Amino acid sequence: MINNVRGSEDSISMDQKPEERTQSQSHRCQLLDLPWEDVLVTHVFCYLPLRHMVSLQCVSKSFRSLIQVYLANCRKFEPAQTGPHIPKEAFCSMLRHNQVLHHLCVSNCSDWITDKELLPVIGQNQHLLRVDMRSCVHLSRHALVAVSLSCPRLQHLSLAHCEWVDSLALRSLADHCSDLRSLDVTACRQLKDDAVCYLAGKCPALRSLSVAVNANITDTAVEEVAKKCRELERLDLTGCLRVRNEAIRTLAEYCPKLQSLKVNHCHNVTESSLGVLRRRNVEIDVEPPLQRALVLLQDVVGFAPFINLQI
């Protein structure tokens, strides 16, 4: 790709006569002649992966300047554009001058990213709507506080498997990001009922919440979420061992828009509470008892006997 660009800039057909060659040069329109911000950045480069754009900086000084303009105007920084892994130096260089990010995902930087690299990016991008920091184990609670203070318009946040998330940092998020639509705090085991209840009271627009893999979560938190977040559509309680049927019944009563509920490994949640949600066609990740029995029987004997399930 780079060679092709060089060729388009420098090569002139040797078959042309000198006067034809001069005329061709004077009328030729090159890529860099197009308006950079109004055309190339907005309508051309947005369709190319970010990693390819960075490679173009090696073509010439003009291309390097153009790519710097593009990077400063990027709205998204995600693995689909940057690739599965990105070095620390490249991350810092690419986002050094950007102040207009809307989506930021650093999960592909989880092996090395710390507060030192992330906080400057967060601090200069106050229009962020979506932030993904899942599995970034080298960050600290200061990263979440920075997001809370710098990104008042934040709507989607993933903190899955970030065990550094604590109740105070989550309260800061709730106080400053009331428009939050989805939050994933899977395996954030420092969080307890009080933090989740506080969040529910401050962020009533929540539509998707995961508090999975956290044995500290009880009926108290689930019931508060159900009563305060009436727009809730998806709830993940996987592995919340202390959640019981009472909380699920409250969820069914207060959340008419619920579409998906995950309660796998919630051993105190039974069909007596899930049945109400099944009749509303809520997607549940646990099969009904009879269905599970038939599956087990088929595994043992090799076939499932005919049983009239409508009896």
Phi, psi and omega in degrees: 000317180294319180297322179297320179294317177301319181296322181292334180277323195248336189275138174230134183301130182283351179280346182283149172287158184303317181290327177291323180296318179295317179294322179296319180295322184288335183256355184286132177257119180265164182303317184287351177284341179288151177303127186293298187286324184280333184241297187296308182294317188278321190243354182241300186292340180295344181265358182254143176300145184299324182295328176288324179296320180296323179297330181296343180296341181280351185291309183194172177296324180295317178293323178299317178296320180296316181294326176296322175296317180298312182298326179289343182249007179296137177263339183231139172228098188221157180304328180299333180264324187265344185096169186293333180223143179223130181292157181301315183298320180293319179301310182295321181292317185291328186252008186302321186250008183276129178231016185232019180297139171251324181237129179226119176237121180243019179297332178278004175247012190297337182289337187225340190292135178232179177303325183301320181276325188276319187302319177299323180293316179297316185298330183259006179235086185270004180253015181296133177251332184222127179228131180237110180241021185302139176066013177276082190284346182267359174281175177226177180302338179296331178295317180290321177296321178297317177299316181299315185281330186264342189235071183293342181265007184303135180240331184226129183218129175244123179234024184303134177064028173255089187287355177281350179291124180239177186296320181295319179294321179293324176296322177298318177300314181296322182292328189249347183234066185288347179271011183303130180255324180219141181217130177241109176240040176304131176063023172271082195283354174283342184283141178233181184307318187297322180292319180292321177296318179297317178300315181300321180291330183268339185235069183291348181274002180305131177246337181220129181217133172237121172240031186296159175056050179214105183287354178281342184280130181235187178304327183303312181293315182297317180294323178292319176299316181299317184284328185265335184246075186289346180270005185302132180244330183222132179222128180247113179245018182310126176076008175277087193293340185262000177282137184235181183301325183302319180293322180292323178294320177296321178300316179296327183285319190259349185240079183291343182265006182300130181245331185217135178223128178247120182227024179299138182069015169267088192289345179264005177257123185238180183293340181297331176260328182287334183302322180299318180288324178299320181293342175265009179066027173288133179284121182237136186277005178244128180288153174301153184306315182296320179297319178295321179296320179295321179297316178296319180295320179295322178295327184280310188260351177092353176206160178254123179294154179287125176228132178284103184286352182265000179292000000 
